Amino acid sequence: MQGIRTDLAKEAVAFDEKKEIEGIDVFEFKTDDDITVNRVEVRNQRGAEEIGKKIGKYVTVECPELYDKDEKLLAKVAHTFADEITKMKDGCGKAENILIIGLGNRKVTPDALGPLVCEKVFVSRHIKKYLPEMIDSRVLEVSAIAPGVLGITGLETAEVIDGIVDKIKPDMIIVIDALASRSISRIGTSIQVSDAGISPGSGIGNKQKAIDRETLGIPVLSIGIPTVVYAYTIASEILLSASIKTNAAENQISNVIGMIQDIEGSDMIVTPKNIDMLIQNSSDLLARSINFSIHKDLTEEEIKRYMS
């Protein structure tokens, strides 16, 4: 299973769930609302190499019922995830000028998460600059941009961000991107935040220059929701389920799974048929969580009033 790609640290650790991994700390709990919070900390290079993730902290919030779009549940998940963003943000130092980057291609639905979140977050830099009397001190300086993708702009995302950072000098960057998962059940139901930054396109094997503290000189939080899985991931899940029901030998199933990855079409990217609704719901959820976290003393009604 090591060849299966995933952007979720929780899943990467689960590859080795039968053994402890040196340099990796894992803690998981459920809230009173039955929302699962999983925290993974990669403490050293050995741990990073073991699971294929950079040194840093990764928090995943999961709620399988998110598909149902129950308003009360969405609000609870949004506040739970906002608390996790706040903890990670505060752990990086004081930040009053925040730049939000929405990665992805708004014309390709499974990849449109980042641009859509940028349209829905409460941006305030222009208000603070030109109409400061309209807002109070609880509102931080926030700007947002969706820089597009390399194939359309001819510019690497990191190049665009370098120029913006040089101009407006933010204290922190929050990057939003669609993720790839190893499990069908986590599409649209899991949310991850990390302080390790991100490499645009890595989820689909098109890795570009990293967007992180090392390259930009300021803290970078990355936030995302899985919207796709690989075809061989689905096939592997089906085979594993079948093996449990039929008591098939583990080594036989492992051999077959290993062969699947070499078959033509196994690297196709698959997304659910209701992806339009899923992306809209996911972008709403992330925007609310980010708004609650950044402007944490404002109510949702106040944020809506400022944005209207």
C-alpha positions as CSV (number, residue, x, y, z in Angstrom):
1,M,0.0,0.0,0.0
2,Q,3.0,2.3,0.2
3,G,2.6,3.3,-3.5
4,I,-0.9,4.8,-2.9
5,R,-0.8,8.6,-3.0
6,T,-2.5,10.6,-0.3
7,D,-2.2,14.2,0.8
8,L,-3.6,13.4,4.3
9,A,-1.0,12.8,7.0
10,K,-3.5,10.6,8.9
11,E,-3.7,8.2,6.0
12,A,0.1,8.2,5.4
13,V,0.6,7.2,9.0
14,A,-2.2,4.5,8.7
15,F,0.0,2.7,6.1
16,D,2.2,1.7,9.0
17,E,-0.5,1.3,11.6
18,K,0.9,-2.1,12.7
19,K,4.0,-0.5,14.0
20,E,5.2,2.7,15.8
21,I,7.1,5.1,13.6
22,E,10.1,6.8,15.0
23,G,9.7,10.6,14.8
24,I,5.9,10.5,14.5
25,D,3.4,11.4,17.2
26,V,-0.3,10.6,16.7
27,F,-3.2,11.6,18.9
28,E,-6.9,11.2,18.1
29,F,-10.1,11.9,19.9
30,K,-13.8,12.5,19.3
31,T,-15.7,15.6,20.3
32,D,-19.1,15.6,22.1
33,D,-20.7,16.0,18.6
34,D,-19.0,12.8,17.3
35,I,-16.5,14.8,15.2
36,T,-13.1,13.0,15.0
37,V,-10.0,15.1,15.4
38,N,-6.6,13.5,14.5
39,R,-3.3,15.2,15.2
40,V,-0.1,14.0,13.6
41,E,3.3,15.6,14.3
42,V,6.3,14.8,12.2
43,R,9.2,15.6,14.5
44,N,12.3,14.7,12.5
45,Q,13.6,13.8,9.1
46,R,13.4,10.0,9.7
47,G,9.6,10.4,10.4
48,A,9.2,12.6,7.3
49,E,10.9,10.0,5.1
50,E,8.8,7.1,6.6
51,I,5.4,8.7,5.7
52,G,6.4,11.0,2.9
53,K,5.4,14.2,4.7
54,K,7.4,17.2,5.7
55,I,8.4,17.9,9.3
56,G,5.5,19.8,10.9
57,K,2.0,19.4,12.4
58,Y,-1.0,18.0,10.6
59,V,-4.5,18.1,12.0
60,T,-7.5,16.3,10.3
61,V,-11.1,16.9,11.3
62,E,-13.5,14.2,10.1
63,C,-17.3,13.9,10.0
64,P,-18.8,11.3,7.6
65,E,-22.2,13.0,7.9
66,L,-20.9,16.2,6.2
67,Y,-22.4,14.9,2.9
68,D,-25.9,15.5,4.3
69,K,-25.3,19.3,4.7
70,D,-27.2,19.5,8.0
71,E,-26.8,23.2,8.9
72,K,-26.3,22.6,12.6
73,L,-23.7,19.9,12.0
74,L,-21.9,22.2,9.4
75,A,-21.7,25.0,12.0
76,K,-20.3,22.6,14.6
77,V,-17.6,21.2,12.2
78,A,-16.8,24.8,11.1
79,H,-16.2,25.9,14.7
80,T,-14.2,22.7,15.5
81,F,-12.0,23.2,12.5
82,A,-11.7,27.0,13.2
83,D,-10.3,26.1,16.7
84,E,-7.7,23.9,15.1
85,I,-6.7,26.6,12.7
86,T,-6.5,29.1,15.5
87,K,-4.2,26.8,17.6
88,M,-1.9,26.2,14.7
89,K,-1.9,29.9,13.7
90,D,-1.2,31.1,17.2
91,G,1.6,28.6,17.5
92,C,3.3,30.3,14.5
93,G,3.4,33.8,16.2
94,K,1.3,36.9,16.1
95,A,-0.3,37.5,12.6
96,E,-2.4,40.6,11.9
97,N,-1.8,40.8,8.1
98,I,-2.9,37.5,6.5
99,L,-2.8,36.6,2.8
100,I,-5.1,33.8,1.6
101,I,-4.1,31.9,-1.5
102,G,-6.6,29.8,-3.4
103,L,-4.8,27.2,-5.5
104,G,-6.4,25.3,-8.4
105,N,-8.3,25.8,-11.6
106,R,-11.8,27.3,-11.1
107,K,-12.9,25.8,-14.5
108,V,-12.2,22.2,-13.3
109,T,-14.8,21.5,-10.6
110,P,-12.7,19.0,-8.4
111,D,-9.9,21.6,-8.5
112,A,-12.0,24.7,-7.9
113,L,-12.0,24.5,-4.1
114,G,-9.2,27.2,-3.5
115,P,-10.6,29.8,-5.9
116,L,-14.1,29.4,-4.5
117,V,-13.0,29.8,-0.9
118,C,-11.2,33.0,-1.9
119,E,-14.5,34.4,-3.1
120,K,-16.2,33.6,0.2
121,V,-13.7,34.6,2.9
122,F,-14.1,38.0,4.5
123,V,-11.3,40.2,3.0
124,S,-10.7,43.4,4.8
125,R,-7.4,44.9,3.6
126,H,-9.1,47.4,1.3
127,I,-11.5,48.5,4.1
128,K,-8.7,49.0,6.6
129,K,-6.8,51.0,4.1
130,Y,-9.6,53.2,2.6
131,L,-12.5,53.1,5.1
132,P,-11.0,52.3,8.5
133,E,-13.9,53.9,10.3
134,M,-16.2,51.2,9.0
135,I,-14.6,48.4,11.0
136,D,-13.2,47.9,14.5
137,S,-10.0,46.4,15.9
138,R,-11.4,42.9,16.0
139,V,-11.1,42.7,12.2
140,L,-7.6,41.7,11.0
141,E,-6.1,42.7,7.7
142,V,-7.0,40.0,5.2
143,S,-6.4,39.8,1.5
144,A,-7.1,36.9,-0.9
145,I,-6.1,35.8,-4.4
146,A,-6.5,32.8,-6.7
147,P,-3.5,33.0,-8.9
148,G,-4.6,30.3,-11.4
149,V,-2.6,27.3,-12.7
150,L,0.6,27.0,-14.6
151,G,-1.0,25.6,-17.7
152,I,-3.2,28.8,-18.1
153,T,-1.0,31.6,-16.7
154,G,2.5,30.3,-17.7
155,L,3.6,31.3,-14.2
156,E,4.4,29.0,-11.3
157,T,2.2,29.8,-8.3
158,A,5.2,30.3,-6.1
159,E,6.4,33.0,-8.6
160,V,3.1,34.9,-8.3
161,I,3.1,34.6,-4.5
162,D,6.7,35.8,-4.3
163,G,5.7,39.1,-6.0
164,I,2.6,39.6,-3.8
165,V,4.5,38.9,-0.6
166,D,7.2,41.3,-1.6
167,K,4.6,44.0,-2.1
168,I,2.1,43.7,0.8
169,K,4.4,41.9,3.3
170,P,1.9,39.7,5.1
171,D,2.7,38.1,8.5
172,M,1.3,34.8,7.4
173,I,-0.1,32.9,4.4
174,I,-3.0,30.5,4.4
175,V,-3.1,28.3,1.3
176,I,-6.2,26.5,0.2
177,D,-6.1,23.5,-2.2
178,A,-8.1,20.4,-3.2
179,L,-6.5,17.2,-1.9
180,A,-6.2,13.6,-3.0
181,S,-7.2,10.8,-0.6
182,R,-6.5,7.1,-0.4
183,S,-10.1,6.4,0.8
184,I,-13.4,7.1,-1.0
185,S,-15.1,7.7,2.3
186,R,-12.9,10.7,3.0
187,I,-13.9,12.7,-0.1
188,G,-15.7,15.8,1.2
189,T,-15.8,14.5,4.8
190,S,-12.2,15.2,6.0
191,I,-10.5,18.6,6.4
192,Q,-6.7,19.0,7.0
193,V,-4.7,21.9,8.2
194,S,-0.9,21.9,8.4
195,D,1.9,24.3,9.2
196,A,4.3,22.5,6.8
197,G,3.2,24.5,3.7
198,I,2.3,22.8,0.4
199,S,3.7,21.9,-3.1
200,P,1.1,22.8,-5.7
201,G,0.0,19.9,-7.9
202,S,1.6,17.3,-5.7
203,G,-1.7,15.5,-5.2
204,I,-1.8,14.6,-8.9
205,G,1.9,14.0,-9.4
206,N,2.7,17.5,-10.8
207,K,4.9,18.9,-8.1
208,Q,6.0,22.5,-8.3
209,K,8.1,24.8,-6.1
210,A,7.0,24.6,-2.5
211,I,5.0,27.3,-0.8
212,D,6.3,27.2,2.8
213,R,8.2,29.1,5.5
214,E,11.6,28.1,4.0
215,T,10.8,29.6,0.6
216,L,8.9,32.7,1.7
217,G,10.3,33.5,5.1
218,I,6.9,33.7,6.8
219,P,4.6,31.0,8.3
220,V,2.5,29.1,5.8
221,L,-0.6,27.1,6.8
222,S,-2.1,24.8,4.2
223,I,-5.8,23.8,4.3
224,G,-7.6,21.3,2.1
225,I,-10.4,18.8,1.6
226,P,-10.0,15.6,-0.5
227,T,-12.0,15.8,-3.7
228,V,-10.3,13.0,-5.7
229,V,-8.9,9.5,-5.4
230,Y,-6.9,7.4,-7.9
231,A,-8.5,4.6,-9.8
232,Y,-6.0,2.1,-8.3
233,T,-7.0,3.3,-4.8
234,I,-10.6,2.4,-5.5
235,A,-9.6,-1.0,-6.9
236,S,-7.4,-1.7,-3.9
237,E,-10.2,-0.9,-1.4
238,I,-12.6,-3.2,-3.2
239,L,-10.0,-6.0,-3.2
240,L,-9.3,-5.5,0.5
241,S,-13.0,-5.6,1.3
242,A,-13.4,-8.8,-0.8
243,S,-10.4,-10.4,0.9
244,I,-11.9,-9.9,4.3
245,K,-15.2,-11.4,3.3
246,T,-13.6,-14.4,1.5
247,N,-10.7,-14.9,4.0
248,A,-8.3,-14.7,1.1
249,A,-4.6,-14.9,1.9
250,E,-3.1,-11.5,2.7
251,N,0.0,-12.1,0.6
252,Q,-2.1,-12.9,-2.5
253,I,-4.1,-9.7,-2.2
254,S,-1.0,-7.7,-1.6
255,N,0.5,-9.1,-4.8
256,V,-2.6,-8.3,-6.8
257,I,-2.7,-4.8,-5.4
258,G,0.9,-4.3,-6.4
259,M,0.1,-5.4,-9.9
260,I,-2.8,-3.0,-10.3
261,Q,-0.6,0.1,-10.1
262,D,1.2,-1.0,-13.3
263,I,-2.0,-1.5,-15.3
264,E,-3.0,1.2,-17.9
265,G,-5.7,3.5,-16.4
266,S,-4.7,2.8,-12.8
267,D,-3.5,6.4,-12.4
268,M,-6.7,8.0,-13.6
269,I,-8.1,10.5,-11.1
270,V,-11.7,9.8,-10.0
271,T,-14.2,12.1,-8.4
272,P,-17.9,11.6,-7.3
273,K,-20.8,12.4,-9.6
274,N,-22.1,15.0,-7.1
275,I,-18.8,16.9,-7.1
276,D,-20.5,20.2,-7.9
277,M,-22.5,20.1,-4.7
278,L,-19.6,18.8,-2.7
279,I,-17.3,21.6,-3.9
280,Q,-19.9,24.3,-3.0
281,N,-20.5,22.8,0.4
282,S,-16.7,22.3,1.1
283,S,-15.9,25.9,0.1
284,D,-18.7,27.2,2.3
285,L,-17.3,25.2,5.2
286,L,-13.7,26.2,4.8
287,A,-14.6,29.9,4.3
288,R,-16.6,29.9,7.5
289,S,-13.9,28.1,9.5
290,I,-11.2,30.6,8.2
291,N,-13.5,33.6,9.0
292,F,-14.2,32.3,12.5
293,S,-10.4,31.7,13.1
294,I,-9.0,34.9,11.7
295,H,-11.8,37.3,13.0
296,K,-12.4,35.1,16.1
297,D,-14.2,37.7,18.1
298,L,-16.8,38.4,15.4
299,T,-20.1,36.5,15.1
300,E,-21.2,34.9,11.9
301,E,-23.9,37.6,11.6
302,E,-21.3,40.4,11.9
303,I,-19.1,38.8,9.3
304,K,-22.0,38.5,6.9
305,R,-22.9,42.1,7.5
306,Y,-19.4,43.3,6.7
307,M,-19.3,41.2,3.5
308,S,-22.7,42.4,2.2
